[in-house]
Amino acid sequence: MIYQDYAEFIPWLTYLRGLDIKSYLEIGTAGGYSIIAARKVLPEPVRIVTLNIRNEAEKLTDGVEYMIGDSHEIELGDFDAIFIDGDHTDASVSADFERWWPHARLALGFHDVTAPEWPGVARQWMRAKLRARAVRFTSDRDGCSSIGILMKPAAFPTDLPREVGPTAFIGGLP
């Protein structure tokens, strides 16, 4: 089973590739297919780390560091980009954001920012995008749930189009 809609996820990875990132952390591995896509889109020597509370996707692809631990407690240092797709409860998404936003040098992404079945993610996305420049990648497929991205000042693209994907928008603070 693939857990990401690639019409949303590949633009996120392509944006990161354009930033010439050197490190990427994904919180919440599930089946591991998004980490395979990350390894294909983000070329070596980008350091890719995936963190999950359980061992669900061990060694699906080479060139990825697989970590098991609690995203609210583990110390991994700073990363150029971080993608939050772990526990989707309001408290957990909020804790992940507060914990990892200071460790994201350039960008932090959330999965499921418009998914009605995950209102905690949507609430945190609405709060978080008031604190940074934001863009949302969406798909025109039914049931897609969008990827929300917060950008640090060093990552503000000067040429990012107003539309990224079929129904993306840019918002947040200038």
ChimeraX attribute file (.defattr): number of C-alpha atoms within 10 A of each C-alpha:
attribute: neighborCount
match mode: 1-to-1
recipient: residues
	/A:1	7
	/A:2	10
	/A:3	11
	/A:4	21
	/A:5	17
	/A:6	15
	/A:7	17
	/A:8	24
	/A:9	20
	/A:10	18
	/A:11	16
	/A:12	22
	/A:13	21
	/A:14	14
	/A:15	17
	/A:16	22
	/A:17	16
	/A:18	12
	/A:19	17
	/A:20	13
	/A:21	20
	/A:22	17
	/A:23	19
	/A:24	26
	/A:25	24
	/A:26	23
	/A:27	23
	/A:28	23
	/A:29	25
	/A:30	20
	/A:31	16
	/A:32	22
	/A:33	17
	/A:34	22
	/A:35	23
	/A:36	17
	/A:37	16
	/A:38	22
	/A:39	20
	/A:40	13
	/A:41	14
	/A:42	22
	/A:43	15
	/A:44	11
	/A:45	10
	/A:46	18
	/A:47	18
	/A:48	23
	/A:49	19
	/A:50	22
	/A:51	24
	/A:52	22
	/A:53	16
	/A:54	14
	/A:55	13
	/A:56	13
	/A:57	16
	/A:58	16
	/A:59	12
	/A:60	13
	/A:61	16
	/A:62	8
	/A:63	17
	/A:64	20
	/A:65	14
	/A:66	19
	/A:67	18
	/A:68	16
	/A:69	14
	/A:70	16
	/A:71	21
	/A:72	14
	/A:73	9
	/A:74	12
	/A:75	10
	/A:76	13
	/A:77	9
	/A:78	16
	/A:79	23
	/A:80	22
	/A:81	28
	/A:82	28
	/A:83	22
	/A:84	25
	/A:85	22
	/A:86	21
	/A:87	18
	/A:88	22
	/A:89	15
	/A:90	16
	/A:91	13
	/A:92	17
	/A:93	23
	/A:94	19
	/A:95	14
	/A:96	22
	/A:97	21
	/A:98	13
	/A:99	16
	/A:100	23
	/A:101	21
	/A:102	13
	/A:103	18
	/A:104	23
	/A:105	19
	/A:106	20
	/A:107	28
	/A:108	26
	/A:109	24
	/A:110	23
	/A:111	25
	/A:112	23
	/A:113	26
	/A:114	20
	/A:115	15
	/A:116	12
	/A:117	11
	/A:118	17
	/A:119	16
	/A:120	21
	/A:121	28
	/A:122	23
	/A:123	16
	/A:124	22
	/A:125	25
	/A:126	14
	/A:127	12
	/A:128	20
	/A:129	18
	/A:130	13
	/A:131	13
	/A:132	17
	/A:133	20
	/A:134	24
	/A:135	23
	/A:136	24
	/A:137	25
	/A:138	27
	/A:139	20
	/A:140	13
	/A:141	10
	/A:142	6
	/A:143	11
	/A:144	17
	/A:145	22
	/A:146	24
	/A:147	27
	/A:148	30
	/A:149	26
	/A:150	28
	/A:151	23
	/A:152	20
	/A:153	13
	/A:154	10
	/A:155	17
	/A:156	16
	/A:157	12
	/A:158	6
	/A:159	6
	/A:160	11
	/A:161	11
	/A:162	12
	/A:163	14
	/A:164	19
	/A:165	17
	/A:166	13
	/A:167	13
	/A:168	19
	/A:169	16
	/A:170	18
	/A:171	14
	/A:172	16
	/A:173	10
	/A:174	9
